[in-house]
Amino acid sequence: MPTTCGVLKTLFKKCLLIGGGIFIGLICSEVGLRLCGFRYATFLQPDRVSGWSHRPDDVAVYSFLGHDTLVKINSHGWRDYERPVKKPPSTFRIAVIGDSFVAAWQVGLQETFCALAERQLNQQAAFGARKVEVLNFGVNGYGTAQELLALQSYIPAYEPDLVILAFFAANDLIDNSKELDFDGRAWMRPYFELRSDLLVLDSSFRDSPKFRSRSNLFFRSWYALRHHSRFIQLVSKMRNRVFLKLGRRIRQAREDVPVKSWQERGLYDQVYLRTPSTEWQETWLITEKIIGQMKKEVSNMDAQFGILQVNAAIQVHHDDVRQQFIKHLGVTDLAYPNRRISALATKLHIPDLDVAPKLRRLADNSHELYHGFSSNKGWGHWNVKGHRVVGNLLANWIHARFGSGEQLTRDNDKTSPPTRSKLGNSTQDVDKTVPESLGPPERKSVVLCP
């Protein structure tokens, strides 16, 4: 009859064998994943100012729906080229703030509209002898409230001469409202509230147990381990896919638009309605107030401010698809959010560029789709062709609106106060040097909502 000591020894040996087998299996998996070149990263970390931010110096292949892109985050935590924080002499700096359309993980850095606009503005010598830098301050998932906080806290150090807000109505509005938190991020996101017509910051996310737990030593160590372990990255990728599917089911249940049909994350019916629900009316008012505050912040930086209206994929899809969605909504068109932002821009004397009309005409004339990739063509974010068109439109608009040379920005080599050009009203389309492949030059005046 075996003794207690013998049983314990046998059990210990079995546990040792099992543990050793698991360890060897993990090592083999890690080596195999590295040999295959696998790498997956979320690129994001907790941030007490804006909820989350990019992890500096992170690099990985971003995979989505079968499309892979190498994404690198610079040492300052932005998806941009490595640049000094202090602005070099004889440089005109443009800061573009926004969400995933600006961060643009779906395309190579050199293919983003920010990089393309920078290249074109320098080729055009849009600001005389000054070199133009278009800095990418886009972060996935950001709403306008977070972009305002980033504008206040991080961007002034870069001394921008022009700040462009890339506004995506299709989900920026819900990102600015706790009540419309469809993606479950309220516990880690700051918000603004309107009290007596004043913006009041709600940063209570910092005290939420989930946020605090992810900011402690254990989670920081876990993030560091995940950064180096391909096996843990694989597990994270599988987990995120599960959450993505669950999120789609939740959105499908809360909105009367089949997600599988429209394939557009953040596309909500209420965005296109003149008389949406009370929650949507409130988030519109808060968002407009935030944009007004942005203009004040930019003015305090002694810089200029403009708005780039990012279109939803459905707005520039093929005409038959657009008409189906218009019929579903019971509206006459899909331009209500664009008209409302243009009206706000006109009221606040902010130049704005709406790229939807140009992309829509190109889609109708060429039957091209400027969103999505092979498995989700026509939906999601801009693809390479979309970024090319938007980069061209943005560069020409900046050149036409702000590029009058030496008077547009403070001279880095002088201490005299700057002389600014007068800000014009909004415009929808400025593309006077668009290549023939993109269609003839056109200029459209804005249509204001009544």
Helices and strands as residue ranges (DSSP letters): H 4-35, E 44-47, E 51-54, E 59-64, E 67-72, E 91-98, H 100-103, G 109-111, H 113-123, E 131-138, H 144-153, G 155-158, E 162-167, H 169-175, G 186-188, E 191-195, E 198-202, G 204-207, H 209-214, H 217-228, H 230-254, H 259-262, G 269-272, H 278-300, E 304-309, G 313-316, H 319-329, H 336-348, E 352-354, H 356-366, G 374-376, H 384-402, E 427-430, G 436-438, E 443-445
